[in-house]
Amino acid sequence: MPPETPCDSAMLEISVAHDEAREVAPSVLDHIQECRECTEFAARIDELDDLLAKADFRRAPDVTTAVIEHVNRQRPQWWSIAAVALVGIVVGALIGGTRLDVGQAQDLSELFHTAGTDLDGLSAEVLVVERGVHPAIPERVYTGTIDYVAPERLAIDLLDTTDYPHPGWLANDVEITISDGDVVIVAGSPCPVAALPECLVEPTTRAIRDQPPFDDGVLLPLEIAGPARTLSRPGGIEVLGTTEIKGIPAIQVRSTVAAVELVGAITDHGAWRELHPTDEILMWLDEQTLVPLRLEVFATDSPERELWQLRHDYDDDPAGDSPIFIVELTNLEAEPAPVDIDVPPDAPSRGFVDVSVDIPRPALPDGFQPHRSGFWLLNDGARVELASWSDGRSWLMVEIVTDWEEPRLFGLALPFVESIDLGGGSIGYLSPTGDALAIYSETADVLVSGSVPTESLVVAAGTLRVRGLRVPSTWQEASTVEVVDLPSGTLVPDVEGWSALGRIDETGTTTLLTGSGARSVVISQQAGDRLAPPTGPDYSEVEVRGLAGRYNVSEATLEWVENGQVIRMRSDTVSLVELIDLASALEPR
Amino acid sequence: MDGPDAADVVAAASGDVAAFERLVRAMQGPVWRYVVHLVGDHSLAEDVSQEVFIRVHRKLHTLRDPERFVPWLLATARNAAFDAGRYRKRRPVELVGDRDIWSPEEAQDPHLSLEIWDALGRLDAQLREAVVLVGMIGLTYQEAAEAIGVPEGTVKSRTFRARKLLLDMLGPGDDDAT
């Protein structure tokens, strides 16, 4: 409502000038000087601010603990990757095909995309061993079955066979059923060690329906039938050599829980124990398909892991050679049982509607066939149309929205993007993980995503007949640069297996390193000649790049000062040892 | 207001739980103040505040610009508050303007704040929302506009009108009173 009188206009200007910490516009000064009401308003606005500041309510309740406990229970998505690490383990022995050249084993990404092939389905029995859950429960053993029908149907039934000392301990049975966008999970919830077993609850049913195909927050069955996320960006995965496991030719690799995110997710639903992101994983990948046949997780020996272990009341032995978590398959069969799902009627809907949509077929890798298509609505009502294709193991999806009005790229999570030439003067923007490409154009905003190699995404995007434009200079994405374009003197990484993108703002630079799985490191660099005073007891002195630095174990942050720059590297998915190694690989631009 | 460290927002969006915890600690006060004004019930406001951060954790990867975290967070808080209101629609609770939050014993200084409590409680909900965001929490007009989903000019106008009404309700200032 516009002001109705000169007084209102003048007082509005006083109010705005007050909030914007500037002088009142000269055009209203004359009126104010002659207007007692305006003068009084100007005089009392500070008094009113004081009153508002003191009119605070009772102290805000601290919700941090409750929120973080919830987050830790849910992380990363309870229904997403968890179950299906198991599927990936099974598939390897089922798929035929040409033997890979193991001499190429160092290039897992290339091997993965050239390996294996159509996957119609499988069934198998699974064995899981979990150690160190509680002093009274040194080991839990699970048996179960898996049925997987490509590309988006899966049923897992895990039975906890542990012989518990008394009835207060509840079996950690888990049932997961997924069928074309609907998910039903029956499982318990995790408990702190100190609260076991009293806090255990009977398994409850959680369900969601009507999800888009290959939804990142739900389940990517094709991903888990082959660990594309892990292997497509193999930074942090060390190839140890070739071997056999139960007679099956295999490539043995070493990695971490954070890099092999499917494994970490197993412990995030049901009443599993937790694994630390830096815990070491030994994994045997089927030589033909690169699907993991067996996984073993070991506690690592590091200060941050030791602190984490103390806080979680675990008694793991980092020096021991006994795995704390094992997953293995048995009794493979090529024919899965049908996957039937019974979604509760009150299950929340994600709102995806499966219908035919008018999205042209882009150039796709060989063997790709149409999968699900349809539309969903954004919060503001904008309609997103979607079409997807799959060859049974890999998938590619195109999403188009014509009335996207946000000042940012549609579909990409962060402003860290790499500008890509799509040919013919068209431009696209690639996510740091290389699995999504956004196009901004005059007519529509497009997202092309998938588990295929980045090159295939770029080819598909270039054939959509949408001419991509550069984003407006005011968008955050416009301030993202390749590390070679960061200001001179900025320390930039050059590490194999990690992608790096930078941003420049008025305070300095921020560089995002993205590795395999959930591994990431944020490097911020600001002008300064000293570190801020410590804010707690969790600091330790470390040497970094030959200089004195410090590490805050509770914040997983490495800090030091170099050439007039305060440099901070933060990551809770990379150990201090690896952080220091990454820091050593930084070079001034 | 001084928002949280953008690096924390980026790290939290990348799955860094420690960074997310810092965001919660930094922002739970402003979220609580905003939500309690919207839902008018202390107990519900605590539940909604928790729900806000759980939603934020789930959706943080969709935030394109870390610098816009604060208005995005408060917009999420607004949605959660209204969802809570809809959820409770069968109960005789007024979504906005419930007077139970205005009881003087809640004030840090009852003697000083009684009048401003009462005045805030009598404001139109839209005006109160604007003055809470700008005058109490310290958002810029742009941030408040993004949080509420209205043009900046509307926030300016509402904030001004709220102030004018508050001063009218509070009566003459100290100079006049003496």
Boltz contact constraints between the chains, C-beta under 6 A:
constraints:
  - contact:
      token1: [A, 12]
      token2: [B, 160]
      max_distance: 6.0
  - contact:
      token1: [A, 15]
      token2: [B, 160]
      max_distance: 6.0
  - contact:
      token1: [A, 15]
      token2: [B, 163]
      max_distance: 6.0
  - contact:
      token1: [A, 16]
      token2: [B, 156]
      max_distance: 6.0
  - contact:
      token1: [A, 19]
      token2: [B, 134]
      max_distance: 6.0
  - contact:
      token1: [A, 44]
      token2: [B, 167]
      max_distance: 6.0
  - contact:
      token1: [A, 44]
      token2: [B, 173]
      max_distance: 6.0
  - contact:
      token1: [A, 48]
      token2: [B, 163]
      max_distance: 6.0
  - contact:
      token1: [A, 51]
      token2: [B, 116]
      max_distance: 6.0
  - contact:
      token1: [A, 52]
      token2: [B, 135]
      max_distance: 6.0
  - contact:
      token1: [A, 52]
      token2: [B, 136]
      max_distance: 6.0
  - contact:
      token1: [A, 54]
      token2: [B, 109]
      max_distance: 6.0
  - contact:
      token1: [A, 54]
      token2: [B, 112]
      max_distance: 6.0
  - contact:
      token1: [A, 54]
      token2: [B, 113]
      max_distance: 6.0
  - contact:
      token1: [A, 55]
      token2: [B, 113]
      max_distance: 6.0
  - contact:
      token1: [A, 55]
      token2: [B, 116]
      max_distance: 6.0
  - contact:
      token1: [A, 55]
      token2: [B, 117]
      max_distance: 6.0
  - contact:
      token1: [A, 56]
      token2: [B, 108]
      max_distance: 6.0
  - contact:
      token1: [A, 57]
      token2: [B, 36]
      max_distance: 6.0
  - contact:
      token1: [A, 57]
      token2: [B, 106]
      max_distance: 6.0
  - contact:
      token1: [A, 58]
      token2: [B, 106]
      max_distance: 6.0
  - contact:
      token1: [A, 60]
      token2: [B, 28]
      max_distance: 6.0
  - contact:
      token1: [A, 60]
      token2: [B, 29]
      max_distance: 6.0
  - contact:
      token1: [A, 60]
      token2: [B, 32]
      max_distance: 6.0
  - contact:
      token1: [A, 61]
      token2: [B, 46]
      max_distance: 6.0
  - contact:
      token1: [A, 63]
      token2: [B, 28]
      max_distance: 6.0
  - contact:
      token1: [A, 63]
      token2: [B, 49]
      max_distance: 6.0
  - contact:
      token1: [A, 63]
      token2: [B, 50]
      max_distance: 6.0
  - contact:
      token1: [A, 64]
      token2: [B, 24]
      max_distance: 6.0
  - contact:
      token1: [A, 64]
      token2: [B, 25]
      max_distance: 6.0
  - contact:
      token1: [A, 66]
      token2: [B, 50]
      max_distance: 6.0
  - contact:
      token1: [A, 67]
      token2: [B, 24]
      max_distance: 6.0
  - contact:
      token1: [A, 67]
      token2: [B, 50]
      max_distance: 6.0
  - contact:
      token1: [A, 67]
      token2: [B, 53]
      max_distance: 6.0
  - contact:
      token1: [A, 68]
      token2: [B, 21]
      max_distance: 6.0
  - contact:
      token1: [A, 70]
      token2: [B, 54]
      max_distance: 6.0
  - contact:
      token1: [A, 71]
      token2: [B, 57]
      max_distance: 6.0
  - contact:
      token1: [A, 408]
      token2: [B, 64]
      max_distance: 6.0
  - contact:
      token1: [A, 413]
      token2: [B, 61]
      max_distance: 6.0
  - contact:
      token1: [A, 415]
      token2: [B, 64]
      max_distance: 6.0
  - contact:
      token1: [A, 415]
      token2: [B, 65]
      max_distance: 6.0
  - contact:
      token1: [A, 476]
      token2: [B, 65]
      max_distance: 6.0
  - contact:
      token1: [A, 518]
      token2: [B, 15]
      max_distance: 6.0
  - contact:
      token1: [A, 520]
      token2: [B, 14]
      max_distance: 6.0
  - contact:
      token1: [A, 522]
      token2: [B, 7]
      max_distance: 6.0
  - contact:
      token1: [A, 522]
      token2: [B, 10]
      max_distance: 6.0
  - contact:
      token1: [A, 522]
      token2: [B, 11]
      max_distance: 6.0
  - contact:
      token1: [A, 524]
      token2: [B, 7]
      max_distance: 6.0
  - contact:
      token1: [A, 555]
      token2: [B, 18]
      max_distance: 6.0
  - contact:
      token1: [A, 556]
      token2: [B, 18]
      max_distance: 6.0
  - contact:
      token1: [A, 570]
      token2: [B, 11]
      max_distance: 6.0
  - contact:
      token1: [A, 572]
      token2: [B, 16]
      max_distance: 6.0
  - contact:
      token1: [A, 572]
      token2: [B, 18]
      max_distance: 6.0
